[in-house]
Amino acid sequence: MHAEFKDKVILVTGGTGTIGSELVERLLSYEPKQIRILSRDESKQYALLEKLNHPSNLRLFIGDIRDKERLMLAFRGVDIVFHAAALKHVPFCEYNPFETVKTNIIGSQNVIDAALANNVKKVVAVSTDKVVNPVGVMGVSKLMMEKLFINANYYKGDDPTIFSCVR
């Protein structure tokens, strides 16, 4: 794995969340050229920066995957993207279904579009076990995110970007 990430520019959407922050911490051990975090919460960004002792190769971007313009800037020069940004709490998704659609589905399509526009080599989307026989808004929205990512491999044409998902 060391060769996969060493000297690469890596972007983690939702990099201050539960999975994203753990991913950032582990990726730092592989000596990437730079890790960029895109998230909405400056307090969580500051707390993570403090926890990690201010690594010189960590860059923090305030932004939202709903904002395609901001994504286009954050994705410049990126080799690998881990897409962990999402609305993930089942009750909040149930009570706010269209907000869930805007983040988990439309925001994920924005990530795909930004990756293609910026010639990102690999994009890995983080999913959930809730996509198996989904019964709620969150599970359905993450299943749609998976479908968007997998199908991006079919319509990308000659673009070398590889899209994948993990649960």
ABEGO torsion letter per residue (X at the ends): XAAAABGBBBBBBGAABAAAAAAAAAAAAAGBABBBBBBABAAAAAAAAAAAGGBAABBBBBEBAABAAAAAAAABGBABBBBABBBABAAAAAABAAAAAAAAAAAAAAAAAAAAAAGBABBBBBBBAAABGBABAAAAAAAAAAAAAAAAAAAAEABABBBBBBX
